[in-house]
Amino acid sequence: MRTYNLFRRKGEADLFCAVPQDVPVPNFVTADNWEYARPLDIEALSGFDATAAQASAAANGFYLFHSAS
């Protein structure tokens, strides 16, 4: 499985942006609106779909998702 850096949207604790470690962080992920989420087991996060993340990262360079946990 690919390794991702996770960022959490400030003010929306359940909104994440997963960025593959070997890809630059997108410009919209700024310190004003996002915070680096401590290392998490992404497979344990509700809403993380590894297949969708891989497809989204290939097309966009990131994967946005909501987590219920």
C-alpha positions in Angstrom: 0.0 0.0 0.0 1.2 3.5 -0.8 2.2 5.8 2.1 0.3 9.0 2.5 0.7 12.2 4.4 -2.6 13.1 6.0 -3.9 16.6 6.5 -7.0 17.5 8.5 -9.1 20.5 7.6 -9.3 23.0 10.5 -12.8 23.4 11.7 -13.9 20.1 10.0 -12.3 17.4 12.0 -13.6 14.7 9.7 -12.3 16.1 6.4 -8.9 14.8 5.3 -6.6 15.3 2.4 -4.3 12.3 1.8 -1.2 13.1 -0.3 1.2 10.4 -1.4 4.6 10.9 0.3 6.4 11.2 -3.1 4.0 13.9 -4.4 4.2 17.6 -3.5 1.5 18.9 -1.2 -1.2 20.7 -3.2 -1.3 24.5 -3.0 -4.7 24.6 -1.4 -3.4 22.7 1.6 -2.1 25.7 3.6 -1.3 26.1 7.3 -4.2 28.6 7.5 -6.8 26.0 6.7 -5.2 22.6 7.2 -3.1 20.9 9.8 -0.8 17.9 9.5 -2.6 14.9 11.0 -0.4 12.8 13.2 0.5 9.5 11.7 -2.7 7.5 11.5 -3.6 4.0 10.4 -5.4 5.1 7.3 -6.9 1.6 6.8 -8.6 2.1 10.2 -10.2 5.4 9.1 -13.8 5.2 8.0 -14.1 6.7 4.6 -10.6 5.8 3.4 -10.8 3.8 0.2 -7.3 2.7 -0.9 -8.5 2.0 -4.4 -10.2 5.4 -4.8 -7.1 7.1 -3.1 -4.8 5.5 -5.6 -7.0 6.6 -8.6 -7.5 10.1 -7.2 -3.8 10.5 -6.4 -2.9 9.4 -10.0 -5.3 11.9 -11.5 -5.0 14.8 -9.0 -2.1 14.2 -6.7 -4.3 13.9 -3.6 -7.4 12.2 -2.2 -10.1 14.1 -0.2 -12.3 12.1 2.0 -14.6 12.3 5.1 -14.0 10.0 8.1 -16.7 9.0 10.5 -14.1 7.9 13.1 
